[in-house]
Amino acid sequence: MTDPEVIFIDDDPHIRQAIAQALALEDMPVQCYGESQSGLAAISPEFEGVVLCDYNMPCMDALEIMERVQAMDESIPVIILTGQGDISTAVTAMQRGAYDFIEKPFDHDELIELLRHALEKRHLALENRRLKAQLRHFARPGPRILGDSPAMRTVVLSIDPLLDNSANVLLRGETGSGKDAIARYIHENSNRSDHNFVAINCGAVPENLIESELFGHEKGAFTGADKRRIGKIEHAQGGTLFLDEVESMPMLLQVKLLRVLEEQRVERLGSNHEIDVDVRVIAATKADLRSLSEQGEFRSDLYYRLNVVEIAIPPLRERENDIPMLFHHFALIAAARYDRESIPLNAAQAARLMRHDWPGNVRELRNLAERYVLLGPSALDDSGGDTQANITGRETLGEMIDGFERSLLVSALNDCQGSIKDTMVRLGIARKTLYEKMKKHGLDKSDFKA
């Protein structure tokens, strides 16, 4: 069902029917309610429309309804229908924050115009709110989380409350999905950013060396230890320790790491002296650690110690709206590195990228962008590799047209933050046509809201 742009509350069924018909003729979705409680229950702070209500309602008048709406979000416009004898109370409502009032019997054209202006005000308020949130996000120093898809907005919202505390974080996502970039973002935007960010890949260090890598050692601790070495944990003092592929950590080492996390102390190999440490741990895994712990393949006590907060990193195939922007970003970096020019993608190329499954996720996309800069657009047509073959599989003319149309819709909806009205203007099509095309391509405006 299409989200209503107007919620109308009036206990007179004849007026409700007249308003519903008038707004339907203007292609303005409306939801009518005969009593205030059910009408208020349909309103939330995310409501993008306008509230229209009669002044004289049983149980709750328009002033009370307006106060309830303002308590949710004071920028939701409330328009009041008044009788001929209610002008003074309507003025009072205006003074208390009502958007406007209109007197019965009213002119339908006048009401429609008033509703349109109120909707524009609401959309502007929401747009300003979204822009301010984006400005706060991009004003932060350090690395950025690139992407404005619903999946990545969820990640950012999950991360923001964690930046200035020391809670351990578990990042879970497929290989190449950007877990290391998320870890660096958390560190660089936290109150630990003045200290070291220390990363170790638990799956890349040989088992006989990883203990020394993490804990360090004293001179003579073992054969070949010809001098003291500070371990990764100690080096991360005051900062962040990033444990990538933590599921690969040997079981014996898991016991020692758990003790460090619980006691905040570390002991170098070959030493009897414990050192106090203040370290935040961000662990990353592509596996289901809970399942591994239930199977006895990963210590459950360490799992719960690491998993104070778990953040799921979406694979690239679940954030297709971000793909053209990410590709452009990686291409610009590669162009600067290799002193080459980056040729912008055309709409058909962008659409093909968005349809690819990207089993290698962001890493695969970055590699393709580099080849694109080095080899030019022919890199996208090279069938020598699996990625290129999957991206540029043979398409019919109809498939190419559909892909192009979908990419235009996605781009416009993304730019307009899911606003149907703004997207109609951007593409120059009627509302009904836009909804039909969105349905055809499986698009929903809620996926593009900030």
Residue pairs with C-beta under 8 A, 6 or more apart in sequence:
2 29
2 435
3 29
3 48
3 49
3 445
3 446
4 29
4 30
4 31
4 42
4 49
5 28
5 29
5 30
5 48
5 49
5 50
5 115
5 119
6 23
6 28
6 29
6 30
6 31
6 49
6 50
6 51
6 52
6 115
7 30
7 31
7 33
7 39
7 42
7 43
7 47
7 49
7 50
7 51
7 52
8 16
8 19
8 20
8 30
8 31
8 32
8 33
8 39
8 52
8 53
9 32
9 33
9 34
9 35
9 36
9 39
9 51
9 52
9 53
9 54
9 57
9 65
10 16
10 19
10 32
10 33
10 34
10 53
10 54
10 57
10 81
11 34
11 35
11 54
11 57
11 58
12 54
13 34
15 54
15 81
16 32
16 34
19 30
19 32
19 52
19 111
20 30
20 32
22 108
22 111
22 112
23 29
23 30
23 112
23 115
24 30
26 112
27 430
27 431
27 432
28 112
28 115
31 42
33 39
33 42
35 57
35 58
35 59
36 53
36 57
36 59
36 60
36 64
36 65
37 59
37 60
39 51
39 53
39 65
40 65
40 68
40 69
43 51
43 69
43 72
43 76
44 72
45 72
45 73
46 449
47 72
47 73
47 76
48 122
48 123
48 126
48 419
49 76
49 119
49 122
50 76
50 77
50 78
50 79
50 99
50 115
50 118
50 119
50 122
51 65
51 66
51 69
51 76
51 77
51 78
51 79
52 78
52 79
52 80
52 81
52 115
53 62
53 65
53 66
53 78
53 79
53 80
53 81
54 62
54 80
54 81
55 61
55 62
55 80
55 81
55 82
55 83
55 86
55 89
55 90
55 93
55 101
56 62
56 83
56 86
57 65
62 78
62 80
62 93
62 98
63 89
63 92
63 93
63 96
65 78
66 78
66 80
66 93
66 96
66 97
66 98
67 96
69 76
69 78
70 76
70 78
70 97
74 97
75 121
75 122
75 125
75 126
75 129
76 122
77 99
77 100
77 118
77 119
77 121
77 122
78 97
78 98
78 99
79 98
79 99
79 100
79 101
79 102
79 114
79 115
79 118
80 90
80 93
80 98
80 100
80 101
80 102
81 101
81 102
81 103
81 104
81 106
82 89
82 90
82 101
82 102
82 103
82 104
83 103
83 104
84 103
84 104
87 103
90 98
90 101
90 103
93 101
94 100
94 101
99 118
99 121
100 114
100 118
102 110
102 111
102 114
119 421
123 419
123 421
123 422
126 417
127 417
127 419
130 417
130 450
133 450
134 450
137 145
137 156
138 144
140 189
141 188
141 189
141 193
142 184
142 185
142 188
142 189
142 193
143 181
143 184
143 185
143 188
144 185
145 152
145 155
145 156
145 159
145 181
145 182
145 185
146 152
146 322
146 325
146 326
146 329
147 319
147 321
147 322
147 325
147 326
148 321
148 322
148 325
148 414
148 450
149 314
149 318
149 319
149 320
149 321
149 322
149 447
150 446
150 447
150 448
150 449
151 314
151 318
151 319
152 314
152 319
152 322
153 450
155 182
155 311
155 312
155 313
155 314
158 309
158 311
159 182
159 185
159 186
159 311
162 169
162 186
162 190
162 309
163 186
163 189
163 190
163 191
164 190
164 191
166 192
166 278
166 280
167 280
167 308
167 309
168 261
168 280
168 281
168 282
168 283
168 305
168 306
168 307
168 308
168 309
169 183
169 186
169 280
169 281
169 282
169 283
169 308
169 309
169 310
169 311
170 282
170 283
170 284
170 285
170 289
170 306
170 307
170 308
170 309
170 310
170 311
171 179
171 182
171 183
171 282
171 283
171 284
171 285
171 310
171 311
171 313
172 284
172 285
172 286
172 288
172 289
172 310
172 311
172 312
172 313
173 179
173 284
173 286
173 312
173 313
173 314
173 315
174 286
174 313
174 315
174 361
175 286
175 360
175 361
175 363
176 360
176 361
176 362
176 363
176 364
177 313
177 314
177 315
177 316
177 361
177 362
178 313
178 361
178 362
179 244
179 284
179 313
180 199
180 242
180 244
180 284
181 362
182 311
182 313
183 197
183 199
183 240
183 242
183 282
183 284
184 197
184 242
186 240
186 282
187 193
187 197
187 239
187 240
187 242
187 280
187 282
188 197
190 240
190 280
192 238
192 239
192 240
192 280
194 238
195 236
195 237
195 238
195 239
195 240
196 235
196 236
196 237
196 238
196 239
196 240
197 236
197 239
197 240
197 242
198 232
198 233
198 235
198 236
198 239
198 240
198 241
198 242
199 242
199 244
200 210
200 213
200 214
200 232
200 241
200 242
200 243
200 244
201 244
201 245
202 210
202 243
202 244
202 245
202 246
202 247
202 248
202 249
203 244
203 245
203 247
203 248
204 245
205 213
207 250
210 249
210 250
210 253
211 253
211 256
211 269
212 221
212 222
212 225
212 229
212 231
212 269
213 231
213 232
214 231
214 232
214 233
214 253
214 257
215 231
215 233
215 234
215 256
215 266
215 267
215 268
215 269
216 228
216 229
216 230
216 231
216 232
216 233
216 234
216 266
216 268
216 269
217 225
217 228
217 229
217 231
217 268
217 269
217 270
217 271
218 225
218 228
218 268
218 269
218 270
218 271
219 225
219 226
219 227
219 228
219 270
220 226
220 270
221 268
221 269
221 270
221 271
222 269
222 270
225 269
225 270
228 268
229 268
231 266
231 268
232 241
233 241
233 260
233 266
233 277
233 279
234 266
234 268
234 275
234 277
236 277
236 279
237 277
237 278
237 279
238 278
238 279
239 279
239 280
240 279
240 280
240 281
240 282
241 279
241 280
241 281
241 282
242 281
242 282
242 283
242 284
243 249
243 281
243 282
243 283
243 284
244 283
244 284
245 284
245 285
245 286
246 283
246 284
246 285
246 289
246 306
247 285
247 286
247 287
247 289
247 292
247 298
249 257
251 299
254 298
254 299
254 302
255 299
257 302
258 299
258 301
258 302
258 305
259 265
260 266
260 277
261 281
261 302
261 305
261 306
262 305
264 276
264 277
264 278
264 279
265 274
265 275
265 276
265 277
266 274
266 275
266 277
267 273
267 274
267 275
268 275
281 306
283 306
289 298
289 303
289 306
289 307
290 303
290 307
292 298
292 303
293 299
293 300
293 303
294 300
315 358
315 361
316 322
316 323
316 326
316 358
316 361
316 362
316 364
316 365
317 356
317 357
317 358
320 354
320 355
320 410
321 354
321 410
321 414
321 447
321 448
323 350
323 353
323 354
323 358
323 365
324 345
324 350
324 353
324 354
324 407
324 411
326 362
326 365
326 366
327 345
327 350
327 353
327 365
327 368
327 369
327 372
328 342
328 344
328 345
330 365
330 366
330 369
330 370
331 342
331 369
331 370
331 372
331 373
332 342
334 340
334 342
334 369
334 370
334 372
334 373
334 374
335 341
335 342
335 373
338 373
338 374
340 373
340 374
342 372
342 373
343 376
343 377
345 353
347 404
347 407
347 408
348 400
348 403
348 404
348 407
349 377
349 380
350 407
351 403
351 404
351 406
351 407
352 380
352 391
352 392
352 403
353 365
353 391
354 406
354 407
354 410
355 391
355 403
356 387
356 390
356 391
357 390
358 364
358 365
360 367
360 387
364 387
367 387
368 379
368 380
368 387
368 388
368 391
371 379
371 382
372 379
372 380
375 382
379 388
380 388
380 391
380 392
381 388
381 392
382 388
383 389
383 392
395 403
402 441
405 437
405 441
406 441
406 443
408 427
409 423
409 427
409 437
409 438
409 441
409 443
410 443
412 423
412 426
412 427
413 423
413 438
413 443
413 445
413 447
413 448
414 448
415 426
416 422
416 423
416 426
416 448
417 448
417 449
417 450
418 445
418 446
418 447
418 448
418 449
419 445
420 431
420 434
420 435
420 445
423 434
424 430
424 431
424 434
427 434
429 437
438 444
438 445
